[in-house]
Amino acid sequence: QVQLVDSGGGLVQPGDSLRLSCAASGPTDRMYAMAWFRQAPGKEREWVAAIAWGADRTAFADNVEGRFTFSRDRLKNTVYLQMNSLKPEDTAVYYCAADTRYACCSIHADEYESWGQGTQVTVSS
C-alpha cells in the first residue's frame, strides 16, 4: 500500500499563503490520483482538490478555485498544494490521500485507500 506523509501546515493571517506537501512512498506506480481533503471542527471531511498522478489533470473545489494550485516533484514523489489568499474558513486539518483504483479526480473520500496523518492549517488574525 502507498504510504503518505503530509506536512506544511501552520498558523497564518488572512490573506497569507501556505504550501502543503504530500510525499508518497511504496508502490507509487499504482497510483492514479492524489487528493487533498480537509476537516474543520464539527464538520464533515471535505474534498479540496485532486491531481492525476501520471498526467497534468487537476480539479479544485469551487471554494478554493483560483486560490489553490498544484505543483510536483516527480523525482521525490511529492505533490505540493500552494494555498494563497487564505481565509478563516480555510481553517481545518488537511489530509492528502492516494487513489490506486480510479482515475482522477474523485471527490469521494471512500475511493481513496491511503491517507496522510493530517496537518493543521489555522487562518486567524
Residue, then its C-alpha position, 0 to 999 in steps of 0.5 A: q500500500v502507498q504510504l503518505v506523509d503530509s506536512g506544511g501546515g501552520l498558523v497564518q493571517p488572512g490573506d497569507s499563503l501556505r504550501l502543503s506537501c504530500a510525499a508518497s512512498g511504496p508502490t507509487d506506480r499504482m497510483y492514479a490520483m492524489a487528493w487533498f481533503r480537509q476537516a474543520p471542527g464539527k464538520e464533515r471531511e471535505w474534498v479540496a482538490a485532486i491531481a492525476w498522478g501520471a498526467d497534468r489533470t487537476a480539479f479544485a473545489d469551487n471554494v478554493e478555485g483560483r486560490f489553490t494550485f498544484s505543483r510536483d516533484r516527480l523525482k521525490n514523489t511529492v505533490y505540493l498544494q500552494m494555498n494563497s489568499l487564505k481565509p478563516e474558513d480555510t481553517a481545518v486539518y488537511y489530509c492528502a490521500a492516494d487513489t490506486r483504483y480510479a482515475c482522477c479526480s474523485i471527490h469521494a473520500d471512500e475511493y481513496e485507500s491511503w491517507g496522510q496523518g493530517t496537518q493543521v492549517t489555522v487562518s486567524s488574525 
